[in-house]
Amino acid sequence: QVQLVESGGGSVQAGGSLRLSCAASGYTYNSLSMGWFRQGPGKEREGVACIDSSGSTAYADSVKGRFTISQDNAKNTLNLQMHSLKPEDTALYYCAASRIGSLCTLVSGTYRYWGQGTQVTVSS
């Protein structure tokens, strides 16, 4: 059974940094594409960043230059380094995985497996 467990969320002031991690188990990690999504208060879930099995990445325009997605295949871990955080980044952040390893996409319907989410709160 595929399992994804996020960690690293918390509260930070605007301009600060956080690093989210997602521990994956139950499959061959580097055969998948992975993504980070978020859902803010009263908002729909949106794609933040993704990485495919070859290491290609994509980002939402709202986070380009501030967030970096990476993966540690040895540890089966997906990371999201977030800098220059803004109050509008406040959301529940989810890790997701797709068996379509060659497709890095910010479309949530592509992903079959989801973590439970970790809260990020940015105060002004």
Solvent accessible surface area in square Angstrom, and as a share of the most:
residue,aa,sasa,rsa
1,Q,179,0.79
2,V,14,0.08
3,Q,106,0.47
4,L,11,0.05
5,V,81,0.47
6,E,7,0.03
7,S,62,0.40
8,G,38,0.36
9,G,30,0.28
10,G,29,0.28
11,S,97,0.62
12,V,31,0.18
13,Q,134,0.59
14,A,51,0.39
15,G,57,0.54
16,G,21,0.20
17,S,52,0.33
18,L,34,0.17
19,R,122,0.45
20,L,0,0.00
21,S,30,0.19
22,C,0,0.00
23,A,56,0.43
24,A,8,0.06
25,S,54,0.35
26,G,52,0.50
27,Y,32,0.12
28,T,91,0.53
29,Y,8,0.03
30,N,75,0.39
31,S,56,0.36
32,L,4,0.02
33,S,0,0.00
34,M,0,0.00
35,G,0,0.00
36,W,0,0.00
37,F,1,0.00
38,R,13,0.05
39,Q,69,0.31
40,G,8,0.08
41,P,107,0.67
42,G,93,0.90
43,K,112,0.47
44,E,151,0.68
45,R,91,0.33
46,E,74,0.33
47,G,10,0.10
48,V,1,0.00
49,A,0,0.00
50,C,0,0.00
51,I,10,0.05
52,D,12,0.06
53,S,46,0.29
54,S,97,0.63
55,G,35,0.34
56,S,61,0.40
57,T,63,0.37
58,A,38,0.30
59,Y,49,0.19
60,A,18,0.14
61,D,118,0.61
62,S,62,0.40
63,V,0,0.00
64,K,117,0.50
65,G,86,0.83
66,R,29,0.11
67,F,5,0.02
68,T,74,0.43
69,I,6,0.03
70,S,42,0.27
71,Q,40,0.18
72,D,46,0.24
73,N,69,0.35
74,A,103,0.80
75,K,152,0.64
76,N,49,0.25
77,T,24,0.14
78,L,0,0.00
79,N,13,0.07
80,L,0,0.00
81,Q,40,0.18
82,M,0,0.00
83,H,87,0.39
84,S,58,0.37
85,L,2,0.01
86,K,82,0.35
87,P,54,0.34
88,E,101,0.45
89,D,0,0.00
90,T,29,0.17
91,A,3,0.02
92,L,55,0.27
93,Y,0,0.00
94,Y,27,0.10
95,C,0,0.00
96,A,0,0.00
97,A,0,0.00
98,S,1,0.01
99,R,127,0.46
100,I,93,0.47
101,G,11,0.11
102,S,95,0.61
103,L,79,0.40
104,C,30,0.18
105,T,21,0.12
106,L,50,0.25
107,V,95,0.55
108,S,45,0.29
109,G,72,0.69
110,T,35,0.20
111,Y,10,0.04
112,R,172,0.63
113,Y,28,0.11
114,W,75,0.26
115,G,10,0.10
116,Q,110,0.49
117,G,10,0.10
118,T,17,0.10
119,Q,85,0.38
120,V,0,0.00
121,T,51,0.30
122,V,7,0.04
123,S,55,0.36
124,S,127,0.82
